Amino acid sequence: MADLDDVAAMVAREHGLAVVSTVRADGTIQASVVNAGVLAHPSTGRPVLGFVTYGRVKLANLRARPQVAATLRHGWEWIAVEGRAELAGPDDPRPWLADGDRLRLLLREVFRAAGGQHDDWDEYDRVMAEQRRTVVLVEPTRVYGSA
């Protein structure tokens, strides 16, 4: 049985690229590519899969139907994480984000967990705030694959 340690290893091999699938109102699947990584949940400390988004469709789907699946691959190896999305952002406040600076730091943390590096964190912070980026945290109910 795979776990989030296996996911973290896959992130390191494939720059955190993941296909994220959400459920539309009509029950069909909406898919997109994101950068994702494994990090500790800011409130519970438990490991979760995290990614950042600002896509209207993906956020609307996740707000109404928080089921999500993310699949990462490297060559013919793949691993999927299924779970319930928890949103945290300017339009999705959480009690553990009470400190205004916490969202800015969490956005950075997710970016780094997905293998990202940045030369100008002030610019990164500005863009994330301007685009009203939202952090998506997925505590897995299932992790499986060929990896």
TIVO-2410 file (N, C-alpha, C; in nm, 3 decimals):
# residues 147
REC num residu      c1      c2      c3 atome chaine
REC   1      M   0.085  -0.117   0.000     N      A
REC   1      M   0.000   0.000   0.000    CA      A
REC   1      M   0.090   0.124   0.000     C      A
REC   2      A   0.063   0.214  -0.090     N      A
REC   2      A   0.141   0.337  -0.102    CA      A
REC   2      A   0.098   0.436   0.006     C      A
REC   3      D   0.185   0.533   0.034     N      A
REC   3      D   0.153   0.638   0.130    CA      A
REC   3      D   0.213   0.771   0.083     C      A
REC   4      L   0.198   0.874   0.166     N      A
REC   4      L   0.246   1.006   0.124    CA      A
REC   4      L   0.398   1.014   0.114     C      A
REC   5      D   0.473   0.924   0.178     N      A
REC   5      D   0.618   0.919   0.157    CA      A
REC   5      D   0.647   0.883   0.011     C      A
REC   6      D   0.569   0.790  -0.043     N      A
REC   6      D   0.585   0.752  -0.185    CA      A
REC   6      D   0.549   0.870  -0.275     C      A
REC   7      V   0.447   0.945  -0.236     N      A
REC   7      V   0.408   1.064  -0.314    CA      A
REC   7      V   0.521   1.166  -0.312     C      A
REC   8      A   0.580   1.191  -0.195     N      A
REC   8      A   0.691   1.287  -0.184    CA      A
REC   8      A   0.808   1.245  -0.273     C      A
REC   9      A   0.835   1.116  -0.279     N      A
REC   9      A   0.943   1.067  -0.365    CA      A
REC   9      A   0.910   1.092  -0.512     C      A
REC  10      M   0.785   1.075  -0.550     N      A
REC  10      M   0.743   1.100  -0.688    CA      A
REC  10      M   0.753   1.250  -0.720     C      A
REC  11      V   0.715   1.334  -0.625     N      A
REC  11      V   0.724   1.480  -0.643    CA      A
REC  11      V   0.868   1.517  -0.677     C      A
REC  12      A   0.962   1.461  -0.606     N      A
REC  12      A   1.103   1.493  -0.627    CA      A
REC  12      A   1.151   1.452  -0.766     C      A
REC  13      R   1.093   1.345  -0.821     N      A
REC  13      R   1.136   1.297  -0.953    CA      A
REC  13      R   1.067   1.369  -1.069     C      A
REC  14      E   0.953   1.431  -1.045     N      A
REC  14      E   0.876   1.488  -1.156    CA      A
REC  14      E   0.833   1.632  -1.131     C      A
REC  15      H   0.909   1.706  -1.051     N      A
REC  15      H   0.883   1.848  -1.028    CA      A
REC  15      H   0.743   1.876  -0.974     C      A
REC  16      G   0.684   1.779  -0.908     N      A
REC  16      G   0.553   1.799  -0.846    CA      A
REC  16      G   0.436   1.808  -0.941     C      A
REC  17      L   0.455   1.777  -1.067     N      A
REC  17      L   0.344   1.786  -1.162    CA      A
REC  17      L   0.240   1.680  -1.132     C      A
REC  18      A   0.116   1.723  -1.121     N      A
REC  18      A   0.007   1.632  -1.089    CA      A
REC  18      A  -0.117   1.669  -1.170     C      A
REC  19      V  -0.191   1.569  -1.212     N      A
REC  19      V  -0.322   1.592  -1.272    CA      A
REC  19      V  -0.423   1.586  -1.157     C      A
REC  20      V  -0.497   1.696  -1.140     N      A
REC  20      V  -0.597   1.704  -1.035    CA      A
REC  20      V  -0.735   1.692  -1.100     C      A
REC  21      S  -0.817   1.604  -1.044     N      A
REC  21      S  -0.953   1.583  -1.095    CA      A
REC  21      S  -1.054   1.622  -0.989     C      A
REC  22      T  -1.152   1.703  -1.031     N      A
REC  22      T  -1.261   1.744  -0.944    CA      A
REC  22      T  -1.392   1.702  -1.011     C      A
REC  23      V  -1.501   1.714  -0.937     N      A
REC  23      V  -1.631   1.671  -0.987    CA      A
REC  23      V  -1.717   1.793  -1.018     C      A
REC  24      R  -1.766   1.800  -1.143     N      A
REC  24      R  -1.858   1.907  -1.183    CA      A
REC  24      R  -1.998   1.881  -1.127     C      A
REC  25      A  -2.083   1.982  -1.134     N      A
REC  25      A  -2.221   1.971  -1.084    CA      A
REC  25      A  -2.297   1.859  -1.154     C      A
REC  26      D  -2.265   1.833  -1.282     N      A
REC  26      D  -2.337   1.728  -1.355    CA      A
REC  26      D  -2.275   1.589  -1.334     C      A
REC  27      G  -2.177   1.579  -1.245     N      A
REC  27      G  -2.115   1.450  -1.213    CA      A
REC  27      G  -1.998   1.411  -1.301     C      A
REC  28      T  -1.968   1.492  -1.403     N      A
REC  28      T  -1.853   1.462  -1.488    CA      A
REC  28      T  -1.725   1.513  -1.422     C      A
REC  29      I  -1.613   1.471  -1.476     N      A
REC  29      I  -1.483   1.503  -1.419    CA      A
REC  29      I  -1.421   1.623  -1.490     C      A
REC  30      Q  -1.364   1.713  -1.412     N      A
REC  30      Q  -1.286   1.825  -1.462    CA      A
REC  30      Q  -1.142   1.800  -1.419     C      A
REC  31      A  -1.047   1.806  -1.512     N      A
REC  31      A  -0.907   1.777  -1.481    CA      A
REC  31      A  -0.819   1.893  -1.523     C      A
REC  32      S  -0.712   1.913  -1.447     N      A
REC  32      S  -0.612   2.015  -1.480    CA      A
REC  32      S  -0.478   1.973  -1.421     C      A
REC  33      V  -0.372   2.038  -1.465     N      A
REC  33      V  -0.238   2.008  -1.417    CA      A
REC  33      V  -0.195   2.116  -1.318     C      A
REC  34      V  -0.140   2.073  -1.206     N      A
REC  34      V  -0.090   2.164  -1.103    CA      A
REC  34      V   0.045   2.114  -1.056     C      A
REC  35      N   0.112   2.195  -0.977     N      A
REC  35      N   0.230   2.150  -0.903    CA      A
REC  35      N   0.183   2.120  -0.762     C      A
REC  36      A   0.215   2.002  -0.713     N      A
REC  36      A   0.170   1.960  -0.580    CA      A
REC  36      A   0.288   1.904  -0.502     C      A
REC  37      G   0.271   1.904  -0.371     N      A
REC  37      G   0.375   1.850  -0.284    CA      A
REC  37      G   0.317   1.806  -0.151     C      A
REC  38      V   0.399   1.737  -0.074     N      A
REC  38      V   0.359   1.688   0.057    CA      A
REC  38      V   0.414   1.782   0.163     C      A
REC  39      L   0.327   1.819   0.257     N      A
REC  39      L   0.367   1.907   0.367    CA      A
REC  39      L   0.283   1.875   0.489     C      A
REC  40      A   0.322   1.931   0.602     N      A
REC  40      A   0.245   1.913   0.724    CA      A
REC  40      A   0.126   2.010   0.723     C      A
REC  41      H   0.009   1.961   0.759     N      A
REC  41      H  -0.110   2.047   0.768    CA      A
REC  41      H  -0.081   2.155   0.873     C      A
REC  42      P  -0.109   2.281   0.843     N      A
REC  42      P  -0.074   2.389   0.936    CA      A
REC  42      P  -0.147   2.383   1.070     C      A
REC  43      S  -0.258   2.313   1.077     N      A
REC  43      S  -0.332   2.304   1.201    CA      A
REC  43      S  -0.308   2.172   1.274     C      A
REC  44      T  -0.311   2.062   1.202     N      A
REC  44      T  -0.302   1.930   1.266    CA      A
REC  44      T  -0.161   1.874   1.269     C      A
REC  45      G  -0.075   1.920   1.177     N      A
REC  45      G   0.060   1.866   1.166    CA      A
REC  45      G   0.067   1.736   1.087     C      A
REC  46      R  -0.049   1.679   1.051     N      A
REC  46      R  -0.050   1.554   0.975    CA      A
REC  46      R  -0.007   1.582   0.830     C      A
REC  47      P   0.059   1.485   0.765     N      A
REC  47      P   0.100   1.506   0.626    CA      A
REC  47      P  -0.023   1.512   0.534     C      A
REC  48      V  -0.017   1.605   0.440     N      A
REC  48      V  -0.123   1.623   0.341    CA      A
REC  48      V  -0.058   1.651   0.206     C      A
REC  49      L  -0.136   1.635   0.100     N      A
REC  49      L  -0.095   1.679  -0.032    CA      A
REC  49      L  -0.146   1.822  -0.047     C      A
REC  50      G  -0.061   1.910  -0.094     N      A
REC  50      G  -0.103   2.049  -0.111    CA      A
REC  50      G  -0.072   2.101  -0.249     C      A
REC  51      F  -0.159   2.189  -0.297     N      A
REC  51      F  -0.133   2.263  -0.420    CA      A
REC  51      F  -0.202   2.397  -0.411     C      A
REC  52      V  -0.168   2.485  -0.502     N      A
REC  52      V  -0.222   2.621  -0.504    CA      A
REC  52      V  -0.299   2.640  -0.633     C      A
REC  53      T  -0.413   2.708  -0.625     N      A
REC  53      T  -0.492   2.731  -0.745    CA      A
REC  53      T  -0.562   2.866  -0.737     C      A
REC  54      Y  -0.604   2.912  -0.852     N      A
REC  54      Y  -0.691   3.029  -0.860    CA      A
REC  54      Y  -0.794   3.008  -0.972     C      A
REC  55      G  -0.800   2.885  -1.022     N      A
REC  55      G  -0.894   2.854  -1.129    CA      A
REC  55      G  -1.038   2.859  -1.081     C      A
REC  56      R  -1.119   2.940  -1.145     N      A
REC  56      R  -1.260   2.956  -1.107    CA      A
REC  56      R  -1.335   2.824  -1.105     C      A
REC  57      V  -1.319   2.744  -1.209     N      A
REC  57      V  -1.393   2.619  -1.221    CA      A
REC  57      V  -1.350   2.520  -1.112     C      A
REC  58      K  -1.219   2.502  -1.097     N      A
REC  58      K  -1.168   2.408  -0.998    CA      A
REC  58      K  -1.213   2.449  -0.857     C      A
REC  59      L  -1.203   2.577  -0.824     N      A
REC  59      L  -1.245   2.623  -0.691    CA      A
REC  59      L  -1.395   2.607  -0.670     C      A
REC  60      A  -1.474   2.639  -0.771     N      A
REC  60      A  -1.620   2.622  -0.758    CA      A
REC  60      A  -1.654   2.476  -0.736     C      A
REC  61      N  -1.589   2.387  -0.810     N      A
REC  61      N  -1.612   2.245  -0.792    CA      A
REC  61      N  -1.575   2.200  -0.652     C      A
REC  62      L  -1.458   2.242  -0.605     N      A
REC  62      L  -1.410   2.199  -0.474    CA      A
REC  62      L  -1.494   2.257  -0.360     C      A
REC  63      R  -1.545   2.378  -0.377     N      A
REC  63      R  -1.631   2.436  -0.273    CA      A
REC  63      R  -1.763   2.359  -0.262     C      A
REC  64      A  -1.817   2.318  -0.374     N      A
REC  64      A  -1.945   2.247  -0.375    CA      A
REC  64      A  -1.929   2.098  -0.349     C      A
REC  65      R  -1.822   2.040  -0.402     N      A
REC  65      R  -1.799   1.896  -0.393    CA      A
REC  65      R  -1.649   1.877  -0.368     C      A
REC  66      P  -1.609   1.867  -0.241     N      A
REC  66      P  -1.465   1.869  -0.208    CA      A
REC  66      P  -1.387   1.742  -0.239     C      A
REC  67      Q  -1.452   1.642  -0.301     N      A
REC  67      Q  -1.378   1.522  -0.338    CA      A
REC  67      Q  -1.276   1.559  -0.447     C      A
REC  68      V  -1.156   1.505  -0.432     N      A
REC  68      V  -1.051   1.536  -0.528    CA      A
REC  68      V  -0.959   1.416  -0.542     C      A
REC  69      A  -0.905   1.400  -0.662     N      A
REC  69      A  -0.801   1.299  -0.687    CA      A
REC  69      A  -0.686   1.369  -0.757     C      A
REC  70      A  -0.565   1.336  -0.714     N      A
REC  70      A  -0.445   1.390  -0.778    CA      A
REC  70      A  -0.357   1.273  -0.817     C      A
REC  71      T  -0.309   1.275  -0.941     N      A
REC  71      T  -0.224   1.167  -0.991    CA      A
REC  71      T  -0.092   1.226  -1.038     C      A
REC  72      L   0.016   1.170  -0.985     N      A
REC  72      L   0.151   1.209  -1.026    CA      A
REC  72      L   0.212   1.091  -1.100     C      A
REC  73      R   0.303   1.119  -1.193     N      A
REC  73      R   0.366   1.011  -1.268    CA      A
REC  73      R   0.512   1.046  -1.298     C      A
REC  74      H   0.588   0.942  -1.319     N      A
REC  74      H   0.725   0.954  -1.368    CA      A
REC  74      H   0.748   0.831  -1.454     C      A
REC  75      G   0.766   0.854  -1.585     N      A
REC  75      G   0.773   0.741  -1.676    CA      A
REC  75      G   0.643   0.663  -1.667     C      A
REC  76      W   0.653   0.532  -1.647     N      A
REC  76      W   0.534   0.447  -1.635    CA      A
REC  76      W   0.491   0.427  -1.491     C      A
REC  77      E   0.565   0.485  -1.398     N      A
REC  77      E   0.524   0.477  -1.258    CA      A
REC  77      E   0.426   0.588  -1.229     C      A
REC  78      W   0.326   0.560  -1.147     N      A
REC  78      W   0.228   0.662  -1.111    CA      A
REC  78      W   0.178   0.636  -0.970     C      A
REC  79      I   0.124   0.740  -0.911     N      A
REC  79      I   0.066   0.729  -0.778    CA      A
REC  79      I  -0.049   0.829  -0.768     C      A
REC  80      A  -0.158   0.786  -0.709     N      A
REC  80      A  -0.277   0.870  -0.696    CA      A
REC  80      A  -0.311   0.892  -0.549     C      A
REC  81      V  -0.361   1.012  -0.521     N      A
REC  81      V  -0.406   1.048  -0.387    CA      A
REC  81      V  -0.552   1.090  -0.400     C      A
REC  82      E  -0.638   1.025  -0.325     N      A
REC  82      E  -0.779   1.065  -0.320    CA      A
REC  82      E  -0.808   1.118  -0.180     C      A
REC  83      G  -0.895   1.217  -0.173     N      A
REC  83      G  -0.933   1.269  -0.043    CA      A
REC  83      G  -1.029   1.385  -0.056     C      A
REC  84      R  -1.046   1.453   0.055     N      A
REC  84      R  -1.136   1.567   0.063    CA      A
REC  84      R  -1.051   1.694   0.069     C      A
REC  85      A  -1.082   1.789  -0.017     N      A
REC  85      A  -1.006   1.914  -0.023    CA      A
REC  85      A  -1.049   2.009   0.088     C      A
REC  86      E  -0.951   2.070   0.151     N      A
REC  86      E  -0.975   2.179   0.244    CA      A
REC  86      E  -0.912   2.304   0.182     C      A
REC  87      L  -0.992   2.405   0.160     N      A
REC  87      L  -0.946   2.528   0.096    CA      A
REC  87      L  -0.907   2.631   0.201     C      A
REC  88      A  -0.800   2.703   0.172     N      A
REC  88      A  -0.753   2.809   0.261    CA      A
REC  88      A  -0.703   2.924   0.175     C      A
REC  89      G  -0.770   3.037   0.183     N      A
REC  89      G  -0.730   3.151   0.103    CA      A
REC  89      G  -0.812   3.272   0.135     C      A
REC  90      P  -0.795   3.378   0.056     N      A
REC  90      P  -0.865   3.503   0.084    CA      A
REC  90      P  -1.017   3.488   0.083     C      A
REC  91      D  -1.069   3.395   0.003     N      A
REC  91      D  -1.214   3.373  -0.003    CA      A
REC  91      D  -1.257   3.247   0.073     C      A
REC  92      D  -1.161   3.182   0.135     N      A
REC  92      D  -1.185   3.059   0.210    CA      A
REC  92      D  -1.109   3.064   0.343     C      A
REC  93      P  -1.154   3.151   0.435     N      A
REC  93      P  -1.081   3.168   0.561    CA      A
REC  93      P  -1.087   3.042   0.648     C      A
REC  94      R  -0.984   3.022   0.724     N      A
REC  94      R  -0.976   2.912   0.820    CA      A
REC  94      R  -0.932   2.972   0.954     C      A
REC  95      P  -0.978   2.915   1.065     N      A
REC  95      P  -0.938   2.968   1.197    CA      A
REC  95      P  -0.787   2.970   1.216     C      A
REC  96      W  -0.718   2.871   1.159     N      A
REC  96      W  -0.573   2.864   1.175    CA      A
REC  96      W  -0.500   2.961   1.081     C      A
REC  97      L  -0.575   3.039   1.002     N      A
REC  97      L  -0.516   3.144   0.918    CA      A
REC  97      L  -0.546   3.282   0.976     C      A
REC  98      A  -0.581   3.287   1.104     N      A
REC  98      A  -0.621   3.414   1.166    CA      A
REC  98      A  -0.513   3.521   1.150     C      A
REC  99      D  -0.389   3.482   1.156     N      A
REC  99      D  -0.278   3.575   1.134    CA      A
REC  99      D  -0.267   3.600   0.985     C      A
REC 100      G  -0.280   3.724   0.941     N      A
REC 100      G  -0.278   3.758   0.800    CA      A
REC 100      G  -0.152   3.713   0.728     C      A
REC 101      D  -0.043   3.702   0.801     N      A
REC 101      D   0.083   3.661   0.740    CA      A
REC 101      D   0.089   3.510   0.717     C      A
REC 102      R   0.002   3.435   0.784     N      A
REC 102      R   0.007   3.288   0.775    CA      A
REC 102      R  -0.024   3.238   0.635     C      A
REC 103      L  -0.120   3.300   0.564     N      A
REC 103      L  -0.150   3.257   0.427    CA      A
REC 103      L  -0.031   3.280   0.336     C      A
REC 104      R   0.032   3.395   0.348     N      A
REC 104      R   0.150   3.425   0.265    CA      A
REC 104      R   0.257   3.318   0.285     C      A
REC 105      L   0.283   3.282   0.409     N      A
REC 105      L   0.385   3.181   0.438    CA      A
REC 105      L   0.342   3.041   0.394     C      A
REC 106      L   0.212   3.011   0.407     N      A
REC 106      L   0.162   2.881   0.363    CA      A
REC 106      L   0.173   2.866   0.211     C      A
REC 107      L   0.143   2.972   0.137     N      A
REC 107      L   0.158   2.968  -0.008    CA      A
REC 107      L   0.303   2.935  -0.046     C      A
REC 108      R   0.397   2.995   0.024     N      A
REC 108      R   0.539   2.967   0.000    CA      A
REC 108      R   0.572   2.822   0.034     C      A
REC 109      E   0.518   2.774   0.146     N      A
REC 109      E   0.546   2.639   0.190    CA      A
REC 109      E   0.496   2.535   0.089     C      A
REC 110      V   0.377   2.555   0.036     N      A
REC 110      V   0.324   2.464  -0.065    CA      A
REC 110      V   0.410   2.469  -0.191     C      A
REC 111      F   0.450   2.588  -0.232     N      A
REC 111      F   0.534   2.605  -0.350    CA      A
REC 111      F   0.665   2.527  -0.333     C      A
REC 112      R   0.728   2.540  -0.216     N      A
REC 112      R   0.854   2.469  -0.191    CA      A
REC 112      R   0.831   2.318  -0.183     C      A
REC 113      A   0.720   2.275  -0.123     N      A
REC 113      A   0.690   2.131  -0.113    CA      A
REC 113      A   0.674   2.068  -0.251     C      A
REC 114      A   0.628   2.149  -0.347     N      A
REC 114      A   0.611   2.100  -0.484    CA      A
REC 114      A   0.740   2.111  -0.565     C      A
REC 115      G   0.849   2.144  -0.498     N      A
REC 115      G   0.979   2.151  -0.565    CA      A
REC 115      G   1.015   2.288  -0.619     C      A
REC 116      G   0.934   2.388  -0.588     N      A
REC 116      G   0.959   2.522  -0.640    CA      A
REC 116      G   1.064   2.599  -0.563     C      A
REC 117      Q   1.132   2.686  -0.635     N      A
REC 117      Q   1.228   2.779  -0.577    CA      A
REC 117      Q   1.200   2.915  -0.638     C      A
REC 118      H   1.231   3.020  -0.566     N      A
REC 118      H   1.202   3.154  -0.618    CA      A
REC 118      H   1.316   3.249  -0.583     C      A
REC 119      D   1.350   3.335  -0.677     N      A
REC 119      D   1.457   3.433  -0.655    CA      A
REC 119      D   1.406   3.563  -0.594     C      A
REC 120      D   1.273   3.584  -0.599     N      A
REC 120      D   1.217   3.710  -0.549    CA      A
REC 120      D   1.086   3.680  -0.476     C      A
REC 121      W   1.097   3.648  -0.347     N      A
REC 121      W   0.980   3.611  -0.269    CA      A
REC 121      W   0.881   3.726  -0.257     C      A
REC 122      D   0.928   3.848  -0.254     N      A
REC 122      D   0.836   3.962  -0.248    CA      A
REC 122      D   0.747   3.966  -0.372     C      A
REC 123      E   0.805   3.941  -0.488     N      A
REC 123      E   0.728   3.936  -0.612    CA      A
REC 123      E   0.630   3.818  -0.611     C      A
REC 124      Y   0.677   3.704  -0.565     N      A
REC 124      Y   0.591   3.586  -0.553    CA      A
REC 124      Y   0.470   3.620  -0.464     C      A
REC 125      D   0.496   3.678  -0.349     N      A
REC 125      D   0.388   3.714  -0.256    CA      A
REC 125      D   0.289   3.811  -0.321     C      A
REC 126      R   0.342   3.908  -0.395     N      A
REC 126      R   0.256   4.008  -0.460    CA      A
REC 126      R   0.163   3.941  -0.561     C      A
REC 127      V   0.217   3.853  -0.644     N      A
REC 127      V   0.138   3.785  -0.746    CA      A
REC 127      V   0.033   3.694  -0.681     C      A
REC 128      M   0.072   3.621  -0.578     N      A
REC 128      M  -0.024   3.532  -0.511    CA      A
REC 128      M  -0.141   3.612  -0.452     C      A
REC 129      A  -0.111   3.726  -0.392     N      A
REC 129      A  -0.217   3.810  -0.334    CA      A
REC 129      A  -0.302   3.872  -0.443     C      A
REC 130      E  -0.239   3.923  -0.548     N      A
REC 130      E  -0.311   3.986  -0.658    CA      A
REC 130      E  -0.407   3.887  -0.726     C      A
REC 131      Q  -0.364   3.763  -0.742     N      A
REC 131      Q  -0.446   3.662  -0.808    CA      A
REC 131      Q  -0.540   3.589  -0.712     C      A
REC 132      R  -0.535   3.626  -0.584     N      A
REC 132      R  -0.621   3.567  -0.481    CA      A
REC 132      R  -0.608   3.414  -0.480     C      A
REC 133      R  -0.483   3.370  -0.481     N      A
REC 133      R  -0.454   3.227  -0.484    CA      A
REC 133      R  -0.504   3.159  -0.357     C      A
REC 134      T  -0.547   3.035  -0.375     N      A
REC 134      T  -0.601   2.954  -0.267    CA      A
REC 134      T  -0.517   2.828  -0.251     C      A
REC 135      V  -0.489   2.792  -0.128     N      A
REC 135      V  -0.419   2.668  -0.097    CA      A
REC 135      V  -0.523   2.557  -0.085     C      A
REC 136      V  -0.495   2.444  -0.148     N      A
REC 136      V  -0.579   2.326  -0.137    CA      A
REC 136      V  -0.499   2.219  -0.064     C      A
REC 137      L  -0.552   2.173   0.049     N      A
REC 137      L  -0.487   2.068   0.128    CA      A
REC 137      L  -0.575   1.944   0.122     C      A
REC 138      V  -0.513   1.831   0.091     N      A
REC 138      V  -0.587   1.706   0.076    CA      A
REC 138      V  -0.531   1.605   0.176     C      A
REC 139      E  -0.613   1.571   0.276     N      A
REC 139      E  -0.576   1.463   0.366    CA      A
REC 139      E  -0.624   1.335   0.297     C      A
REC 140      P  -0.532   1.245   0.268     N      A
REC 140      P  -0.569   1.129   0.184    CA      A
REC 140      P  -0.660   1.029   0.254     C      A
REC 141      T  -0.757   0.981   0.177     N      A
REC 141      T  -0.838   0.866   0.219    CA      A
REC 141      T  -0.787   0.740   0.150     C      A
REC 142      R  -0.724   0.760   0.033     N      A
REC 142      R  -0.661   0.649  -0.040    CA      A
REC 142      R  -0.536   0.700  -0.110     C      A
REC 143      V  -0.432   0.619  -0.108     N      A
REC 143      V  -0.310   0.644  -0.186    CA      A
REC 143      V  -0.276   0.511  -0.252     C      A
REC 144      Y  -0.262   0.512  -0.385     N      A
REC 144      Y  -0.237   0.386  -0.455    CA      A
REC 144      Y  -0.167   0.416  -0.587     C      A
REC 145      G  -0.112   0.315  -0.649     N      A
REC 145      G  -0.047   0.331  -0.779    CA      A
REC 145      G   0.050   0.221  -0.807     C      A
REC 146      S   0.134   0.245  -0.905     N      A
REC 146      S   0.232   0.145  -0.948    CA      A
REC 146      S   0.371   0.174  -0.896     C      A
REC 147      A   0.389   0.287  -0.828     N      A
REC 147      A   0.522   0.325  -0.779    CA      A
REC 147      A   0.563   0.244  -0.658     C      A
***
